[in-house]
Amino acid sequence: MGVNLSAIITAENLLLEDLENKVIAIDAYNAIYQFLSIIRGPDGTPLKDATGRVTSHLTGLLYRNVNLLEAGIKPIYVFDGVPHELKSQTLAERSERRVKAHQEWKEAISEGDIERARCKATQSSRMTNEIAESSRILLTYLGIPVVQAPEEGEAQAAYMASNGEAWAASSQDFDSLLFGAPRLVRNLNISGRRKLPGSRGYKDINIEFIELSKVLEENELQSREQLVDLAILVGTDYNPGIRGIGPKRGLKLIQKHGDLQSALDAISEDIPQAECIQKIFLDSEKIEVSGLEWNEPDRDKIIDYLSRDHGFSKNRVTSALDRLKSKKRDNKSEQSGSQVSLDRWV
């Protein structure tokens, strides 16, 4: 889930059309988890094909990316590599929470509590190799570039945004800022009207835009290093943080003492392997990416893969793809071939 810095960060609301012609490096696992959580039946059961394979993520990837491409956005999906060993405890805790939520979902189903069942189901989503691989296949058929990160997908996406290979990184987590993304786009894959868990109410979720430079300026921080130090005080995926310290108190400590170690000395606390955690955010392993291109969607492969292999309605799939075909006709005078080089859109 990353560190929650919402209390000290101001975001600007955007519309999809505001991102036209922009290259967005998307944290793939983050987006897929969103689709797995949201796209479910009334009782929380994920969408599945005739063989029992989950297809919620494929539904989300198809229709949301059609929306993005139709708006003239150039998405790149960045997949996680091998997680750092310091994240193992966080991953284990998440797994335990999902197992517990799944059990509570089954109990709610047996009791006929549909509302509670759906709420618990959204908390039980898990990534499998099959889900990740099927996502890659569909994205490739859609003509969207896929990048394999050596470690954190979010770190790689942030790096691509920082060196001009993308205009912004997209993730729900503020960690993208810690990893150095100069621009962060949140809610790109879940904008719209969403039902509030445990109630009958709905909430409008807008696309949010955050600039790292403004975050630092508004919080009187001198560098990204200080933002990383603040996050470590609060707690990250790599450490539990200091009890009783939230974003606002952590900010005051860093503003007053300048860096993590000085802040810890002032409150007589210690964070094991703090320097290693700093290094993860400031100098994690990344790869250079060049020559990425967006190809025309392969209609036959998409229809075959989704309709024949996964039981999607052929009419609905072709209808979605027809929107892109229509968009291409409208923009024909602005395009020069079936492939678009990455640097054209930065």
Buried (B, 14 or more C-beta within 10 A) or exposed (E): EBBBBEEBBEBEEBEBEBBEEBBBBBBBBBBBBBBBBBBBBEBBBBBBBEEEBBBBBBBBBBBBBBBBBBBBBBBBBBBBBEBBEBBEEBEEEBEEEBEEBBEBBBEBBEEEBBBBBBBBBBBBBBBEEEBBEBBBBBBBBBBBBBBBBBBBBBBBBBBBBBEEBBBBBBBBBBBBBBBBBBBBBBBBBBBEEEBEEEEEEEEEEBBBBBBBEBBBEEBEBEEBBBBBBBBBBBBBBBBEBBEEBBBEBBBEBBBEBEBBBEBBEEBEBEBEEBEEBBEBBEEBBBEEBEEBEBBBBBBEBBBBBBBEBBBBEEEBBBEBBEBBEEBBEEEEEEEEEEEBEBEEBB
